[in-house]
Amino acid sequence: MRVASCESCWLLWSMRIYWSERCQLFCCALWVIWTERNKKLHEGKLNTGKEIVEITNKFLKEIDEMGNRTLTMQWAASKWSHQETQVVKINFDAPYDRNQFRSTSRLVARNNRGEVLASKLILSTEVPSPFAAEARACFQAVRMGLTMGVKKMEIEGDALTIIKKCQSTTINKLEIGVYIKDIQQCKSDFQSIQF
């Protein structure tokens, strides 16, 4: 049992050893490698080591630039309105806690220039599985688009099973079926929606 607990804490061990800038490099590289692994697994795309280094450096540069910004709070009375031709891309993710059966849906809406239009975190309890967490997050992304008044939308997430079910028109009888059905019913509210 002692060996298993050491293996499960390798990330914490790494963080203690590589603190500060090295920790940022380590975390960014780990994130990029994991994302590239998912692309290879689900899309068959494979980047070279050089491209992975370039992507990691790009993220690190972005983090550095964020640290140099001075944040100010402004109150604006105007309400955002989208242009009819604008496609809004909403990314979703839902980390799942198996021990407590809960998840946190993370949603980010961006315009065609990559600017963040909205972001949202939603804590959900009594979630039966990771698939249900991802399906719920996808549905919440669709609802976010409806709330924003978006007409053309692209939904993106790393749960390929959920994305394929959303693209399908067949009835799903799995535990995620209710979310998929709700998503499919919302499709007609958009001029175009892609998953």
C-alpha positions as a printed NumPy array, in Angstrom:
array([[  0.   ,   0.   ,   0.   ],
       [  2.885,   2.35 ,   0.713],
       [  4.2  ,   2.002,  -2.84 ],
       [  0.818,   2.929,  -4.322],
       [  0.595,   6.093,  -2.249],
       [  4.079,   7.153,  -3.395],
       [  3.184,   6.538,  -7.024],
       [  0.009,   8.58 ,  -6.702],
       [  1.87 ,  11.605,  -5.31 ],
       [  4.594,  11.883,  -7.974],
       [  3.093,  15.146,  -9.204],
       [  3.2  ,  16.718,  -5.733],
       [  6.768,  15.49 ,  -5.305],
       [  7.692,  17.119,  -8.629],
       [  6.081,  20.403,  -7.596],
       [  8.1  ,  20.565,  -4.382],
       [ 11.362,  19.943,  -6.217],
       [ 10.732,  22.154,  -9.262],
       [  9.24 ,  25.274,  -7.744],
       [  8.787,  28.663,  -9.458],
       [  9.752,  28.971, -13.142],
       [ 10.729,  25.317, -13.431],
       [  7.346,  24.365, -12.016],
       [  5.615,  26.495, -14.652],
       [  7.688,  24.859, -17.39 ],
       [  6.959,  21.403, -16.005],
       [  3.208,  22.043, -15.724],
       [  2.931,  23.604, -19.187],
       [  4.935,  20.798, -20.761],
       [  2.813,  18.194, -18.974],
       [ -0.376,  19.931, -20.143],
       [  0.826,  20.088, -23.765],
       [  1.992,  16.449, -23.744],
       [ -1.386,  15.34 , -22.361],
       [ -3.258,  17.397, -24.981],
       [ -1.048,  15.974, -27.758],
       [ -1.687,  12.472, -26.439],
       [ -5.454,  13.08 , -26.683],
       [ -5.082,  14.432, -30.242],
       [ -3.118,  11.331, -31.232],
       [ -5.616,   9.021, -29.557],
       [ -8.832,  10.641, -30.808],
       [ -7.889,  12.413, -34.03 ],
       [ -4.822,  10.497, -35.175],
       [ -2.809,  13.761, -35.288],
       [  0.779,  13.657, -34.14 ],
       [  3.006,  16.7  , -33.613],
       [  6.773,  16.499, -33.618],
       [  8.836,  17.098, -30.505],
       [  9.869,  20.469, -31.906],
       [  6.22 ,  21.512, -32.327],
       [  5.44 ,  20.419, -28.758],
       [  8.328,  22.568, -27.488],
       [  7.031,  25.533, -29.534],
       [  3.512,  25.129, -28.102],
       [  4.912,  24.892, -24.563],
       [  7.013,  28.029, -25.082],
       [  3.966,  29.844, -26.452],
       [  2.01 ,  29.002, -23.277],
       [  4.893,  30.124, -21.07 ],
       [  5.141,  33.411, -22.975],
       [  1.398,  33.916, -22.531],
       [  1.73 ,  33.314, -18.771],
       [  4.604,  35.804, -18.56 ],
       [  2.6  ,  38.422, -20.447],
       [ -0.351,  37.911, -18.124],
       [  1.902,  38.509, -15.13 ],
       [  3.004,  41.856, -16.572],
       [ -0.542,  43.165, -16.984],
       [ -2.135,  45.483, -14.495],
       [ -5.693,  44.423, -13.901],
       [ -8.308,  47.093, -13.438],
       [-11.983,  46.765, -12.741],
       [-14.404,  48.674, -14.912],
       [-18.15 ,  48.757, -14.767],
       [-19.888,  48.984, -18.094],
       [-23.565,  49.665, -18.565],
       [-23.638,  48.306, -22.097],
       [-24.692,  44.746, -22.842],
       [-22.702,  42.512, -25.174],
       [-24.411,  41.709, -28.445],
       [-23.031,  39.371, -31.041],
       [-22.914,  39.952, -34.757],
       [-25.006,  37.631, -36.897],
       [-21.957,  36.401, -38.836],
       [-19.873,  35.783, -35.71 ],
       [-19.298,  32.186, -34.676],
       [-18.85 ,  31.752, -30.934],
       [-16.718,  28.835, -29.785],
       [-17.489,  27.408, -26.345],
       [-14.993,  25.019, -24.785],
       [-16.117,  22.756, -21.972],
       [-14.403,  20.437, -19.53 ],
       [-15.61 ,  18.597, -16.436],
       [-13.09 ,  17.17 , -13.97 ],
       [-14.771,  14.411, -11.941],
       [-14.319,  13.461,  -8.276],
       [-15.095,   9.73 ,  -7.986],
       [-15.003,   9.718,  -4.195],
       [-17.625,  12.435,  -3.751],
       [-19.559,  11.936,  -7.016],
       [-19.236,  15.562,  -8.062],
       [-17.818,  17.549, -10.928],
       [-17.068,  21.119, -11.912],
       [-18.117,  22.213, -15.375],
       [-15.67 ,  24.717, -16.834],
       [-16.983,  26.761, -19.755],
       [-15.207,  29.42 , -21.843],
       [-16.831,  31.277, -24.753],
       [-14.572,  32.992, -27.308],
       [-15.201,  35.   , -30.452],
       [-13.494,  34.392, -33.804],
       [-10.472,  36.457, -32.665],
       [ -9.997,  34.252, -29.593],
       [-11.148,  36.923, -27.146],
       [-12.967,  35.621, -24.08 ],
       [-16.62 ,  36.67 , -24.146],
       [-17.743,  34.728, -21.071],
       [-16.567,  32.046, -18.686],
       [-18.392,  30.031, -16.082],
       [-17.744,  27.383, -13.419],
       [-20.599,  25.171, -12.237],
       [-20.277,  22.732,  -9.327],
       [-22.502,  19.667,  -9.705],
       [-23.215,  17.054,  -7.041],
       [-24.583,  13.511,  -7.281],
       [-22.941,  12.933, -10.662],
       [-22.847,   9.166, -11.348],
       [-19.831,   8.975, -13.68 ],
       [-17.183,  10.904, -15.62 ],
       [-19.283,  10.476, -18.786],
       [-22.292,  12.037, -17.075],
       [-20.08 ,  14.919, -15.903],
       [-18.849,  15.582, -19.455],
       [-22.373,  15.263, -20.929],
       [-23.721,  17.697, -18.32 ],
       [-20.9  ,  20.154, -19.09 ],
       [-21.655,  19.922, -22.818],
       [-25.337,  20.65 , -22.174],
       [-24.362,  23.594, -19.953],
       [-22.181,  24.914, -22.808],
       [-25.185,  24.756, -25.16 ],
       [-27.337,  26.563, -22.572],
       [-24.623,  29.197, -22.174],
       [-24.802,  29.858, -25.924],
       [-28.59 ,  30.17 , -25.745],
       [-28.348,  32.589, -22.82 ],
       [-25.833,  34.719, -24.722],
       [-28.154,  34.846, -27.742],
       [-25.634,  33.16 , -30.023],
       [-26.927,  32.01 , -33.415],
       [-23.798,  30.276, -34.744],
       [-21.858,  28.194, -32.288],
       [-19.092,  25.637, -32.114],
       [-18.888,  23.404, -29.035],
       [-15.547,  21.792, -28.217],
       [-14.549,  19.387, -25.467],
       [-12.068,  16.568, -24.931],
       [-14.718,  13.866, -24.384],
       [-14.914,  12.315, -27.839],
       [-17.753,   9.957, -26.81 ],
       [-19.953,  12.89 , -25.803],
       [-19.13 ,  14.853, -28.963],
       [-19.999,  11.851, -31.171],
       [-23.297,  11.313, -29.314],
       [-24.185,  15.002, -29.823],
       [-23.509,  14.696, -33.55 ],
       [-25.676,  11.59 , -33.79 ],
       [-29.473,  11.618, -34.125],
       [-30.021,   8.202, -32.565],
       [-31.656,   7.863, -29.163],
       [-29.17 ,   7.169, -26.404],
       [-30.266,   4.913, -23.551],
       [-27.095,   5.229, -21.5  ],
       [-26.912,   7.264, -18.294],
       [-25.959,  10.269, -20.423],
       [-29.008,   9.891, -22.656],
       [-31.06 ,  12.599, -20.957],
       [-28.307,  15.18 , -21.487],
       [-27.793,  14.164, -25.106],
       [-31.552,  14.381, -25.734],
       [-31.662,  17.888, -24.209],
       [-28.693,  18.953, -26.356],
       [-30.314,  17.595, -29.519],
       [-33.575,  19.409, -28.709],
       [-31.667,  22.708, -28.366],
       [-30.001,  22.361, -31.798],
       [-32.989,  23.913, -33.58 ],
       [-32.555,  27.138, -31.572],
       [-29.331,  27.905, -33.479],
       [-28.687,  28.827, -37.116],
       [-25.729,  26.461, -36.931],
       [-24.149,  24.423, -34.178],
       [-21.108,  22.18 , -34.539],
       [-19.571,  19.764, -32.088]])
